[in-house]
Amino acid sequence: MDENRRLSRRAIMKGALLASTTAIAVLVRSKEALAQKASKASMQYQDKPSGNKQCSNCAQFIPASSCQIVEGTISPQGFCISWQKKS
């Protein structure tokens, strides 16, 4: 094989480092995009329950006043369209 066409160990290591750095950057950006919460308006949030459906018995509710999906302060008696029964 021609000496000029062979890849050096250094070139292989640089390529591997570049590829792994790029992969990590893509994963971090993806995670940040998933971490963004929806607005109250887009989730049709209201401060009152809908029948027996309310934030305090929703799987997404984080006591005392937060939500995994909806941004801002959430009332335990509130409700939105992403309500899921807590198991």
C-alpha positions in Angstrom: 0.0 0.0 0.0 1.2 3.5 -0.8 2.6 5.3 2.3 0.8 8.5 1.4 -2.6 6.8 1.3 -2.4 5.2 4.7 -4.2 6.9 7.6 -2.0 7.7 10.5 -3.0 6.8 14.0 -3.2 10.5 14.8 -5.6 11.2 11.9 -7.9 8.3 13.1 -7.9 9.6 16.7 -8.7 13.1 15.5 -11.6 11.8 13.4 -12.9 9.8 16.3 -12.7 12.7 18.7 -14.5 15.0 16.2 -17.3 12.4 15.6 -17.8 11.9 19.4 -17.8 15.6 20.1 -20.4 16.2 17.4 -22.6 13.3 18.7 -22.5 14.8 22.2 -23.5 18.2 21.0 -26.4 16.8 19.1 -27.6 14.9 22.1 -27.4 17.9 24.4 -29.4 20.1 22.0 -32.0 17.3 21.7 -32.3 17.1 25.5 -32.7 20.8 25.8 -35.4 20.8 23.2 -37.3 18.1 25.1 -36.9 20.0 28.4 -38.9 23.0 27.1 -42.4 23.2 28.6 -45.6 24.3 26.9 -47.3 27.5 27.7 -50.5 27.5 29.7 -52.4 28.9 26.8 -51.3 26.2 24.4 -52.3 23.5 27.0 -55.6 25.3 27.7 -54.7 25.4 31.4 -57.4 26.7 33.8 -57.3 27.2 37.6 -60.4 25.0 38.2 -60.9 21.3 37.8 -62.8 19.5 35.0 -65.0 17.2 36.9 -62.7 14.9 38.9 -59.8 15.7 36.6 -57.4 18.1 38.3 -53.6 18.7 38.5 -53.3 17.1 42.0 -54.4 13.7 40.6 -52.5 14.0 37.3 -49.3 12.0 36.5 -47.6 15.1 35.3 -48.1 17.2 38.5 -45.1 18.0 40.7 -46.1 18.9 44.2 -46.7 21.6 45.4 -47.3 23.8 42.4 -45.4 22.7 39.2 -45.9 20.4 36.2 -43.6 18.4 33.9 -45.4 19.7 30.8 -46.9 23.2 31.5 -44.7 26.1 32.4 -45.2 28.4 35.4 -47.0 27.9 38.7 -49.7 25.4 38.6 -52.7 25.1 41.0 -53.3 21.7 42.4 -57.0 22.3 41.6 -56.2 23.3 38.0 -56.6 21.3 34.8 -55.2 21.2 31.3 -55.6 19.1 28.1 -52.6 16.9 29.0 -54.2 15.5 32.1 -53.3 11.8 32.7 -54.6 9.8 35.6 -52.0 9.2 38.2 -51.4 5.5 38.6 
